[in-house]
């Protein structure tokens, strides 16, 4: 019997894609999320698959300890853990928001990853052949994401956290890595305005599973792996922004072996039913304003 794969944040956009990829590969899944109803719907979408649902959270040390105890209660050795969680994200300039806004972003996007790792890594250490712990990272970690500075700072901190955990987890004989996806995810909600190179959640899931199964031989595994190419050391391409912050995302789809192709979308036309979202237009306007010299007499339209 195959050991199950734990997926934290299984009911999110990317989480659902990872669950689907795991089911396609015939892997048992332990799906973890806060909402029991959403977990039930997720399980119903994969009738006949080996999916165990578990209501849980990793927001705090106490929540993570409770989740770890629930996983022990299943009495099943774990093959690995994939963590795809993120907060809501704050829009606006970093300088225009109070300090508490950044603190809240850390509470939602960074500290839960540490809480989860503290309590789940010891569980993985009991695997006979060792196991892997994989975080899914979103855009904005290297180049600031215009209009979402709080998310960019938290994403950069998440990368450093992954590197630290990567080193410290060697005492557990567990491989910790972060899969950096630096573009938004193409989903049903944004498909009409998505760029052709944006990956689908299932494509990210397949890449994540391939990374978990990868054996590096004599090479030392890297702490941070770019989505596009597992061994590529090429510079990261310029990032593209989305019309709203998403729970994970980004890459060069063309360099992915056996990745799911993203269907190109038709060019956006200026018709009443197909216009850019207001948030995107506001961010574009704010960016243009920041490039212009100050002019007190200048009138701006809203």
C-alpha positions in Angstrom: 0.0 0.0 0.0 1.3 3.4 -1.0 1.9 6.0 1.8 -0.4 9.0 1.6 0.5 12.5 0.7 -0.6 15.3 3.0 -1.9 18.4 1.3 -2.4 21.5 3.4 -4.8 24.0 2.0 -6.4 21.3 -0.2 -9.6 23.3 -0.9 -7.8 26.3 -2.4 -7.3 26.9 -6.1 -3.8 25.4 -6.2 -4.6 22.8 -3.5 -7.4 21.4 -5.6 -5.0 21.1 -8.6 -2.5 19.2 -6.5 -5.2 16.9 -5.2 -6.3 16.2 -8.8 -2.7 15.6 -9.9 -2.2 13.1 -7.0 -5.4 11.3 -7.8 -4.4 11.0 -11.5 -1.1 9.5 -10.3 -2.9 7.0 -8.2 -1.5 8.4 -4.9 -3.4 8.3 -1.6 -4.2 11.8 -0.3 -4.8 13.3 3.1 -6.6 16.6 2.3 -6.4 19.2 5.1 -8.4 22.4 5.2 -10.4 24.4 7.7 -13.8 24.1 6.0 -15.4 20.7 6.4 -18.1 21.4 3.8 -15.4 22.3 1.1 -13.5 19.1 2.0 -16.7 17.1 1.5 -17.2 18.7 -2.0 -13.6 18.0 -2.8 -13.9 14.4 -1.9 -17.1 14.1 -3.9 -15.3 15.4 -7.0 -13.0 12.4 -6.8 -15.3 9.6 -6.1 -13.5 6.3 -5.8 -10.1 7.9 -5.1 -8.2 7.2 -1.9 -8.8 10.6 -0.2 -9.0 11.1 3.5 -10.2 14.5 4.6 -9.1 16.2 7.8 -10.4 19.5 9.2 -7.4 21.3 10.6 -5.3 24.5 10.6 -1.7 25.5 11.0 -2.3 29.2 11.9 -0.6 28.8 15.3 1.6 26.4 17.2 -1.4 25.0 19.0 -3.3 24.4 15.8 -0.3 22.7 14.2 0.2 20.5 17.2 -3.4 19.4 17.1 -3.1 18.6 13.4 0.0 16.6 14.0 -1.8 14.6 16.6 -4.7 13.9 14.3 -2.3 12.7 11.6 -0.7 10.3 14.1 -4.1 9.0 15.0 -4.5 7.8 11.4 -1.6 5.5 11.9 -0.4 5.8 8.4 3.2 6.5 7.4 3.4 9.7 5.3 5.1 10.0 1.9 5.4 13.7 2.1 3.7 17.1 2.8 2.8 19.8 0.3 1.9 23.2 1.9 -0.2 25.6 -0.3 -1.5 28.2 2.0 -1.7 32.0 1.8 -3.5 35.0 3.3 -5.9 37.4 1.8 -3.3 40.0 0.7 -3.4 43.8 1.2 -3.8 46.1 -1.8 -2.1 49.4 -1.9 1.3 51.0 -1.4 3.4 49.7 1.5 4.1 53.3 2.7 0.4 54.1 2.7 -0.6 51.3 5.1 0.0 51.1 8.9 2.7 48.8 10.2 0.0 46.4 11.5 -0.9 45.6 7.8 2.5 44.1 7.2 2.4 42.3 10.6 -1.0 40.8 9.6 0.5 39.7 6.3 3.3 37.9 8.1 0.7 36.3 10.5 -1.2 34.9 7.4 1.6 34.1 4.9 4.7 33.4 6.9 4.3 32.3 10.5 1.8 29.4 9.7 4.6 27.8 7.5 6.9 27.8 10.5 4.2 26.4 12.8 3.4 23.6 10.4 7.0 22.7 9.8 7.8 22.6 13.6 5.2 19.9 14.2 5.0 18.0 10.8 8.7 17.6 10.1 9.2 15.2 13.0 6.3 13.1 11.6 8.0 12.8 8.2 11.3 11.8 9.9 9.7 8.5 10.8 9.4 7.5 7.1 11.5 4.5 6.3 13.2 6.1 3.3 12.8 9.7 4.4 10.2 12.0 3.0 9.8 15.4 1.4 8.3 18.6 2.6 7.3 21.0 -0.1 6.1 24.6 0.1 4.4 26.3 -2.8 5.5 29.9 -3.2 3.8 32.7 -5.1 4.9 35.8 -7.1 6.6 38.9 -5.9 9.6 37.3 -4.0 12.4 38.9 -6.0 10.7 41.7 -7.9 8.1 43.8 -6.1 4.5 43.0 -7.1 3.0 46.4 -8.0 0.2 47.3 -5.7 0.9 44.3 -3.3 4.1 45.3 -1.5 3.0 43.5 1.6 2.6 40.2 -0.3 6.1 40.7 -1.9 7.8 41.3 1.5 6.1 38.2 3.0 7.0 36.1 -0.1 10.6 37.1 0.1 10.6 36.1 3.8 9.0 32.8 2.9 11.9 32.0 0.5 14.4 32.7 3.3 12.3 30.6 5.7 12.5 27.7 3.2 16.3 27.9 3.0 16.6 27.9 6.8 14.2 24.9 7.1 16.1 23.2 4.3 19.3 23.3 6.3 17.8 22.6 9.7 15.7 19.6 8.5 18.8 17.6 7.6 18.9 16.5 11.2 15.5 14.8 10.5 16.7 13.3 7.2 13.8 15.2 5.5 14.2 17.2 2.3 12.5 20.6 2.6 12.1 22.6 -0.6 10.1 25.5 -2.0 8.6 25.4 -5.5 8.7 29.0 -6.6 5.8 29.8 -9.0 6.4 33.4 -10.0 3.3 34.0 -12.1 -0.4 34.0 -11.2 -2.4 30.8 -11.6 -4.8 30.5 -14.5 -8.1 29.7 -12.9 -11.8 29.7 -13.8 -12.2 33.1 -12.2 -9.4 34.9 -14.2 -9.3 32.7 -17.4 -10.8 35.5 -19.6 -7.9 37.8 -18.8 -5.1 35.3 -18.1 -1.9 35.4 -20.1 -1.1 32.3 -22.1 2.0 31.4 -20.1 0.2 31.4 -16.7 0.1 27.8 -15.4 -3.0 25.9 -14.3 -3.3 24.5 -10.8 -3.1 20.9 -12.1 0.2 21.7 -14.0 1.6 23.0 -10.7 0.4 19.9 -8.9 2.2 17.6 -11.5 5.4 19.6 -11.1 5.1 19.4 -7.3 4.7 15.6 -7.4 7.7 15.3 -9.8 9.8 17.3 -7.4 8.8 15.1 -4.5 9.7 12.0 -6.4 13.0 13.4 -7.7 16.2 11.7 -6.6 19.2 14.0 -6.7 21.8 11.2 -6.3 25.1 12.8 -5.3 23.9 16.3 -5.9 22.7 18.4 -3.0 19.0 19.3 -3.5 18.3 23.0 -3.8 16.2 24.7 -1.2 14.3 26.8 -3.8 13.4 25.4 -7.2 11.9 27.5 -10.0 8.8 26.1 -11.5 10.0 26.3 -15.1 13.0 24.1 -15.1 14.2 21.9 -12.2 17.9 22.2 -13.0 17.9 25.6 -14.7 20.1 28.4 -13.3 18.9 31.0 -15.9 17.8 34.4 -14.5 14.2 34.6 -13.4 12.2 36.2 -16.3 10.4 39.5 -15.6 7.3 39.0 -13.5 3.8 39.7 -14.8 1.1 41.0 -12.4 -2.3 39.7 -11.9 -5.6 41.5 -11.4 -5.7 40.2 -7.9 -3.3 38.4 -5.5 -3.6 34.6 -5.8 -2.6 31.7 -3.5 0.4 30.7 -5.6 1.9 31.1 -9.0 4.5 31.6 -11.9 6.9 30.2 -14.5 8.0 29.4 -17.9 5.6 26.7 -19.0 7.5 25.9 -22.2 10.5 24.5 -20.3 8.4 22.1 -18.2 8.6 18.5 -19.3 5.2 16.8 -19.6 3.5 19.8 -18.1 -0.1 20.5 -18.9 -0.3 23.1 -21.8 -2.2 26.2 -21.1 -4.7 27.0 -23.8 -4.0 30.4 -25.3 -6.8 32.9 -24.7 -8.2 35.2 -27.3 -6.9 38.8 -27.3 -8.9 41.1 -25.1 -11.2 43.4 -27.0 -12.8 46.6 -25.9 -16.3 45.3 -25.6 -18.6 46.0 -22.7 -18.6 42.4 -21.6 -14.8 41.9 -21.8 -12.9 44.7 -20.0 -10.2 44.7 -17.5 -11.2 44.6 -13.8 -11.3 47.9 -12.0 -8.5 46.9 -9.6 -6.2 46.4 -12.5 -7.0 49.8 -14.0 -6.5 51.5 -10.6 -3.1 49.8 -10.2 -2.1 50.9 -13.7 -3.1 54.5 -12.9 -1.2 54.5 -9.7 1.9 53.2 -11.4 1.7 55.9 -14.1 1.3 58.6 -11.4 4.4 57.4 -9.6 6.4 57.9 -12.8 5.3 61.5 -13.4 6.9 64.5 -11.6 4.7 66.2 -9.0 2.5 68.9 -10.4 0.1 70.7 -8.0 -1.9 72.1 -10.9 -2.3 68.7 -12.6 -5.8 67.4 -12.7 -6.4 63.6 -12.5 -9.5 61.8 -13.5 -10.9 59.1 -11.3 
